[in-house]
Amino acid sequence: MKNRLEALRKARGIKQEELAEALEVSRQTIGSLENGRYNPSILLAFKIARYFGTTIEDIFIYEEGET
């Protein structure tokens, strides 16, 4: 699943480590999310959206045919 997480994080001047701490996940999880190697749980997606003050749909881009 594609996402805008890295762009949002960098636009706010937040390091991966800082975001990981705020979301209670590892820095590796943030890196994997940003690179599209990992799709978040619904709970983590909500936490990310709430952290950035936006909606899940504004961060994560679902394309038809993805499994």
Phi and psi restraints in degrees (value plus and minus 20) as a CYANA .aco file:
   2 LYS   PHI     -98.5   -58.5
   2 LYS   PSI     136.4   176.4
   3 ASN   PHI    -175.4  -135.4
   3 ASN   PSI     147.8   187.8
   4 ARG   PHI    -128.8   -88.8
   4 ARG   PSI      -0.5    39.5
   5 LEU   PHI     -80.0   -40.0
   5 LEU   PSI     -68.5   -28.5
   6 GLU   PHI     -81.5   -41.5
   6 GLU   PSI     -63.5   -23.5
   7 ALA   PHI     -82.7   -42.7
   7 ALA   PSI     -63.6   -23.6
   8 LEU   PHI     -83.3   -43.3
   8 LEU   PSI     -63.7   -23.7
   9 ARG   PHI     -82.9   -42.9
   9 ARG   PSI     -68.2   -28.2
  10 LYS   PHI     -86.9   -46.9
  10 LYS   PSI     -56.2   -16.2
  11 ALA   PHI     -82.0   -42.0
  11 ALA   PSI     -47.0    -7.0
  12 ARG   PHI    -118.8   -78.8
  12 ARG   PSI     -17.6    22.4
  13 GLY   PHI      47.9    87.9
  13 GLY   PSI      14.2    54.2
  14 ILE   PHI    -123.4   -83.4
  14 ILE   PSI     113.0   153.0
  15 LYS   PHI     -99.8   -59.8
  15 LYS   PSI     136.1   176.1
  16 GLN   PHI     -75.5   -35.5
  16 GLN   PSI     -60.9   -20.9
  17 GLU   PHI     -81.5   -41.5
  17 GLU   PSI     -61.1   -21.1
  18 GLU   PHI     -86.0   -46.0
  18 GLU   PSI     -63.8   -23.8
  19 LEU   PHI     -85.3   -45.3
  19 LEU   PSI     -62.7   -22.7
  20 ALA   PHI     -79.1   -39.1
  20 ALA   PSI     -64.2   -24.2
  21 GLU   PHI     -83.3   -43.3
  21 GLU   PSI     -62.8   -22.8
  22 ALA   PHI     -84.1   -44.1
  22 ALA   PSI     -53.3   -13.3
  23 LEU   PHI    -114.8   -74.8
  23 LEU   PSI     -23.3    16.7
  24 GLU   PHI      41.6    81.6
  24 GLU   PSI      25.4    65.4
  25 VAL   PHI    -152.8  -112.8
  25 VAL   PSI     155.7   195.7
  26 SER   PHI    -103.8   -63.8
  26 SER   PSI     140.9   180.9
  27 ARG   PHI     -83.4   -43.4
  27 ARG   PSI     -53.6   -13.6
  28 GLN   PHI     -83.2   -43.2
  28 GLN   PSI     -55.6   -15.6
  29 THR   PHI     -83.5   -43.5
  29 THR   PSI     -63.6   -23.6
  30 ILE   PHI     -82.3   -42.3
  30 ILE   PSI     -64.9   -24.9
  31 GLY   PHI     -80.5   -40.5
  31 GLY   PSI     -62.7   -22.7
  32 SER   PHI     -85.8   -45.8
  32 SER   PSI     -58.1   -18.1
  33 LEU   PHI     -83.4   -43.4
  33 LEU   PSI     -67.5   -27.5
  34 GLU   PHI     -82.6   -42.6
  34 GLU   PSI     -53.7   -13.7
  35 ASN   PHI    -108.6   -68.6
  35 ASN   PSI     -19.0    21.0
  36 GLY   PHI      55.4    95.4
  36 GLY   PSI      -5.2    34.8
  37 ARG   PHI    -105.2   -65.2
  37 ARG   PSI     -31.8     8.2
  38 TYR   PHI    -162.6  -122.6
  38 TYR   PSI     113.1   153.1
  39 ASN   PHI    -120.3   -80.3
  39 ASN   PSI     114.4   154.4
  40 PRO   PHI     -93.3   -53.3
  40 PRO   PSI     135.3   175.3
  41 SER   PHI     -86.3   -46.3
  41 SER   PSI     143.4   183.4
  42 ILE   PHI     -82.4   -42.4
  42 ILE   PSI     -56.8   -16.8
  43 LEU   PHI     -83.3   -43.3
  43 LEU   PSI     -65.6   -25.6
  44 LEU   PHI     -86.0   -46.0
  44 LEU   PSI     -58.8   -18.8
  45 ALA   PHI     -80.2   -40.2
  45 ALA   PSI     -61.8   -21.8
  46 PHE   PHI     -84.4   -44.4
  46 PHE   PSI     -61.8   -21.8
  47 LYS   PHI     -82.5   -42.5
  47 LYS   PSI     -61.5   -21.5
  48 ILE   PHI     -84.3   -44.3
  48 ILE   PSI     -66.9   -26.9
  49 ALA   PHI     -81.0   -41.0
  49 ALA   PSI     -63.1   -23.1
  50 ARG   PHI     -84.7   -44.7
  50 ARG   PSI     -60.7   -20.7
  51 TYR   PHI     -79.0   -39.0
  51 TYR   PSI     -62.3   -22.3
  52 PHE   PHI    -109.6   -69.6
  52 PHE   PSI     -22.1    17.9
  53 GLY   PHI      47.0    87.0
  53 GLY   PSI      18.7    58.7
  54 THR   PHI    -161.2  -121.2
  54 THR   PSI    -189.9  -149.9
  55 THR   PHI    -120.1   -80.1
  55 THR   PSI     139.5   179.5
  56 ILE   PHI     -76.9   -36.9
  56 ILE   PSI     -61.9   -21.9
  57 GLU   PHI     -84.4   -44.4
  57 GLU   PSI     -45.5    -5.5
  58 ASP   PHI     -97.3   -57.3
  58 ASP   PSI     -36.9     3.1
  59 ILE   PHI    -124.1   -84.1
  59 ILE   PSI     -65.7   -25.7
  60 PHE   PHI    -126.4   -86.4
  60 PHE   PSI     110.0   150.0
  61 ILE   PHI    -127.3   -87.3
  61 ILE   PSI      89.0   129.0
  62 TYR   PHI    -110.7   -70.7
  62 TYR   PSI     110.2   150.2
  63 GLU   PHI    -133.4   -93.4
  63 GLU   PSI     115.5   155.5
  64 GLU   PHI     -72.8   -32.8
  64 GLU   PSI     121.2   161.2
  65 GLY   PHI      74.4   114.4
  65 GLY   PSI     -27.8    12.2
  66 GLU   PHI     -96.2   -56.2
  66 GLU   PSI     125.6   165.6
